[in-house]
Amino acid sequence: MEKKAVLTHPYSAYERDHAAAENAELTHVEKGSPMGEYLRRFWQPVALSQELGELPMAVRMFGEDLVLFRTRGGEPGLLEKHCSHRGTSLEFGVCEDQGLRCCYHGWLFGVDGRILETPGDPPDSRLRFNICHGAYPLKEYRGIIFGYFGPPDRQPEFPLYDTYDIDGDRLVPYCITYPCNWLQVHENVMDPAHAVFLHTRISFTQFSDAWGELPEMDFVPTPAGMIYVTSRRWNDKVWVRSNDIILPNLAQVGHIWEDGLEPKEFARVAITRWTTPIDNHTCRIIGWRHFHPDADPRGIADESLCGVESVDFFGQNGERAYEDRQRMPGDYDAQISQRSIAVHGLENLTRCDRGVAMLRQLLRREARKATEGQPLAASPLRANGAIPTYAHDTVVTVPPVQDGDDRASVRDIGRAVTEIIVKGEHHEAPDRAEQIRHRIREFAARQAATTE
């Protein structure tokens, strides 16, 4: 294949080639596409429970038009949008005790798609037994409604992760809609360099000053996906942080408000979120904000701001005035402005983009497995019946190296902490978190002793 010439002289816009194609293998999510089929093999969030009232709700998933509803008995259902009789949208249907009744001719659909009544037909009609409307199975969990969109015979168990049940942690559901492709929103979680610039140096300090310190960066595979590892020197402390990707599209994010000032070991997540494809050009973050003391060391989190199209930290939606967003852009602005589908062939990736490149490789590998009918990657590990996860913030007191390379020391500390968190027999122990914290404390004490 002929290599494209790279123009290096000024004022060359006229000569530039912008004809690169989208990376459809990774970005397109319609039924039958590699990524669409891969994502459909997992439980995916559809909406927040609070969004679903007494009326049906029109939704889209993977480019399909659907209707989400709740029976009068409280059971949620998800049906193909158009009635199997004459095509009227079921978003205008009536929620009843057993299902959803079409407004046009009164056909009644159960949550599983079975046709329960065709009242315009003669009493002895067998028509309803010969037709089944399209439906997807749902599970409602902690304020989020999840659906499974793949082959019925491959439906997996609903996964439970170890961050769902931590003492004193309140999981508050929220969602944000993005008018762009799902992947450029999802892969932001594996781009730690953007926090230095977008969140700190470019306009103002959005989280804390420590975020502006360019960290040592590493990217490590896990049994469930991958993590980034950032290690920063901040005064006499080293702050080690990991965000966690759980394939395919679940991410766990550490503490937004962390300032690196107080020692802590394996402090758990502040956000659990899925980047859910609505179609190729639209996606939705749906997940929980975690509220616990470790995730909010400065006491500035606000549960009341978390909900439908809202969350309690800066720059996550498009509700601010356009000029304000230009002067002080956030994640939302940076991600949706990459085009409605980011064109990978026009990018020039650098060393700090290793996490993005690694995530794309993992997704491509797994999507091809799904296409070929091979088993998909999933963590076999369980601790107290839950799947172990790896997102954390750890701050250890280790003064700077006086005669030597302190950056190398910081990097080594990050790798040692990551080794404790990701590897070892304690991975499946009932008291995994406590063992990890104990081992980190022992390690930090040894490190501090060597610098005295």
Steps between C-alpha positions, in 0.01 A plus 500: 500500500640837401585716800323834511732798468522719810503872431735693727501850347280793616171600340444155352128457565411490129742212444392290794309175451197472729357193328586249772213261572341441838626204698166324457621177662531681834248781476191361323250326726202397286386138506738284301800732540801354686481744792122498510496121532773509765326761715172311474655204685493698827234655721473866404330787686199643319368772732477614859207361696393856582454576128228238467166624628140405420548564126707294252839641401641493146867397507770396255770239553754392239301690236174317581183690583342355815244582767575464870204476737398384843190292566262611772644212701844666483674269252702676227476391137687587181324444168567578136346838435242420231193290572499160326145570378514822298825667607373766740769609745456337837629816667132605478386179666336457840684329786281230657537236769645238267661702224467782247184552293524660156285812465389422142318166523561393858748217454657419838869406516671331794847601614641194319331592170217248521171634365250465782191644330380595150159642601389590148511134394228238556518333844624173348783662301835325531697784341668613819653154549666514158680832552752621755604865514869589528609549863822506702549374858555758772643512850455793737785552743566791738309758301617396151310289245728263308419306184655205321499540120686194378413142403265349762707184531810703592348719768758537779442533871453854623849593627553627854821693570670552834435874498122455510488418870749701707405610849390862513495540119187647340454423129312789336387440138568758230507523120634738235423488125784577257435586131799296382625145461530283810869415462645850529310544826598159637870520414535832681523290818834360372642844416657629825694776323180692424447557873828693517404738223122513452418475871785708641746695285291628208225705663485449876542233767179298469586239766819577698846640430661157525329398175722747312816307584589286198514144636698193416256291295463129454224278358447153642271214392269349761282187501202723416661747258766759576598784731707810466754571772600859567764578763566859607733669739305751714708654779617212724231268363468271199147472365430183303169484315332248272189518288355164409354382167283190532442377148322592295358838607494519879743736672577573862660832580688605812449808710418817311582722797824325605776748588783263592553655843392228743628140518251234388518147371275354229225761541223383269309651213304820456326401175375176345371567149415337171539682169188370329460530121166645394610487136821573309476874564352514851580339832410528864702469816287315756631407839541589865685767691640346818469712812729399786768686701796363300351631174448851634792599725412871478125464555391666175303220328127566454254213464217739415667581165508136385214369289355526150749686276689631801795418725682696769831587334605746233466475126297182456207629292414772247275711719740793546500790254705431187750782562543384858578151372754648257679685778483213749445174310437171677498133406168535317632775270829329424336167418199602291717741296717213373232465227185297548723199435869561565710406195795297623682527166540875550648471848869527589532296818786563742655318793231626738233336280622148575196428714260600222690284250503204741126528566427506128712187454313318778162598358598397148623162626180431693269623223667259260454219751129579518477494120675163490293351781797464736479538882534861610742630763352522849650490845477153660585645842258542788551652844203459734298402193578828318735571209814685619567843351807722505418872488651676800682798642800432722713770662819398682745717692839456334724810493680588176826328415778750573788344310349320205211483254180578692283444194635146477422457869143622448461264205628206705258581784210502254600163359542346845156623616344371177662159549336476843159603367490291182692184582528245780306226674315756712315592180218262588513529878182607683699784656681597178472877554635476856792283388587744224495795738717315752757412233510857369557634853787257548649598164469874574673453836792322333527771234494781752771328704735487200481878453582591859 
